[in-house]
Amino acid sequence: MLSIRPLALLGALLCAGTAQAQTATECPRLPPDAAVRWDVQPGPDFVFCRAMDITNGEQAFAVTVGRNAPFKPRRNDRVGERVTIDGTRTWWHAPHNELLAGTMVRETLLELPSGDYAHIIVRAGDEAALARSLRDAEALHFSDVRLGSK
């Protein structure tokens, strides 16, 4: 009986590893030096990927990948210079919202080669956290992202 338990445990760990590998393709690939991990929440026609800081457990930024564009960028909300995320030129936008007072917010929208959209949103309480999260978000790779059965 003792030899069956380790085999069962090994099998469970292998299945968990396979599930994690499958989940990873729903979210973009993080930069190797990022101090965040994905918390994945699938929806009916989207997946919500929260980049959680591994040191304090707080959300650094989030990416929603879906078949529809949930965010409508407005030229008047653009901030900073144009950036490139995984080969796509885009702008960060700072929405004006009274509910977000005291929080620094940046958003952008990417159309992926698959035809899906990636809405990236960064929220931070200070300039240092904002800069760190923007750097990580700008280093995301979407080449392996697959939404549902697409």
C-alpha positions in Angstrom: 0.0 0.0 0.0 2.8 2.4 0.8 4.1 2.3 -2.8 0.7 3.2 -4.2 0.4 6.5 -2.3 3.6 8.0 -3.7 2.5 7.0 -7.2 -0.9 8.5 -6.7 0.7 11.7 -5.4 3.1 11.8 -8.4 0.1 11.3 -10.7 -1.8 14.2 -9.0 1.2 16.5 -9.3 1.7 15.7 -13.0 -2.0 16.4 -13.6 -1.7 19.7 -11.7 1.4 20.6 -13.8 -0.6 19.9 -17.0 -3.5 22.0 -15.8 -1.1 24.9 -15.0 0.6 24.6 -18.4 -2.8 24.8 -20.1 -3.8 27.8 -18.0 -0.6 29.6 -18.9 -1.7 29.7 -22.6 -4.8 31.7 -21.7 -2.7 34.6 -20.4 0.2 36.3 -22.0 3.8 35.2 -21.1 5.3 37.3 -18.3 8.8 38.7 -18.5 11.3 36.4 -16.8 12.3 39.0 -14.2 8.7 39.9 -13.2 7.8 39.5 -9.5 4.2 38.6 -10.3 2.2 35.4 -11.0 -1.1 35.0 -12.9 -4.4 34.5 -11.1 -6.7 33.3 -13.9 -10.5 33.7 -14.0 -12.1 32.4 -17.2 -15.4 33.7 -18.4 -17.8 32.7 -21.2 -16.0 34.5 -24.0 -13.0 36.0 -22.2 -10.3 35.3 -19.7 -9.3 37.6 -16.9 -5.6 37.4 -15.9 -4.6 39.2 -12.7 -0.8 39.7 -12.2 -0.4 39.3 -8.5 2.7 40.6 -6.8 4.4 37.6 -5.2 5.8 39.6 -2.3 2.7 41.3 -1.1 -0.2 39.5 -2.9 -1.6 42.7 -4.4 -2.7 43.1 -8.0 0.0 44.8 -10.1 -2.0 44.8 -13.3 -4.6 42.8 -15.2 -5.2 41.6 -18.7 -8.6 40.7 -20.1 -8.4 38.7 -23.4 -11.7 38.4 -25.2 -13.4 38.3 -28.5 -14.8 41.8 -28.0 -13.0 45.0 -27.1 -14.1 46.0 -23.6 -12.2 49.2 -23.6 -12.7 52.1 -26.1 -9.5 54.2 -26.1 -10.0 57.9 -26.4 -7.3 60.1 -27.9 -7.9 62.8 -25.2 -6.9 60.3 -22.5 -3.5 59.4 -24.0 -0.4 59.9 -21.8 3.3 59.7 -22.4 4.9 58.5 -25.6 3.8 55.6 -27.8 4.9 52.2 -26.6 5.4 48.8 -28.2 3.9 45.7 -26.6 4.8 42.4 -28.2 5.4 44.1 -31.6 2.2 46.3 -31.5 2.5 50.0 -31.2 0.0 51.5 -28.8 -0.6 54.3 -26.3 -1.3 54.2 -22.6 -4.5 56.0 -21.6 -5.3 57.6 -18.2 -9.1 57.6 -17.8 -10.7 60.5 -15.9 -12.9 58.9 -13.2 -13.8 60.5 -9.9 -14.1 57.0 -8.3 -10.3 56.4 -9.0 -9.1 59.5 -7.1 -5.8 58.8 -5.5 -5.1 55.8 -7.8 -2.9 56.1 -10.9 -4.5 54.2 -13.7 -3.2 53.3 -17.2 -5.1 51.3 -19.8 -4.4 50.2 -23.4 -6.0 47.9 -25.9 -4.3 45.5 -28.3 -5.7 43.6 -31.2 -4.1 40.2 -31.3 -3.2 38.3 -34.4 -5.9 35.8 -33.5 -8.5 38.5 -33.8 -9.1 38.6 -30.1 -8.5 41.7 -28.0 -6.3 42.3 -25.0 -7.2 45.0 -22.5 -4.4 45.8 -20.2 -5.1 47.9 -17.1 -2.6 49.0 -14.5 -3.5 50.5 -11.1 -0.9 51.8 -8.7 -0.8 54.0 -5.6 2.6 55.6 -6.4 4.9 56.4 -9.2 7.4 53.6 -8.4 4.7 50.9 -8.5 3.2 52.4 -11.7 6.6 52.3 -13.4 7.3 48.7 -12.3 3.9 47.5 -13.5 4.1 49.4 -16.8 7.5 47.9 -17.5 6.2 44.4 -16.8 3.0 45.0 -18.9 5.0 46.3 -21.8 7.2 43.1 -21.8 4.2 40.7 -22.1 4.2 38.2 -25.0 0.8 37.2 -26.5 2.0 34.7 -29.1 0.9 31.6 -27.2 -2.4 33.1 -26.0 -5.4 31.0 -27.0 -9.0 31.9 -26.0 -11.3 28.9 -25.5 -11.6 26.6 -28.5 -10.2 29.1 -31.0 
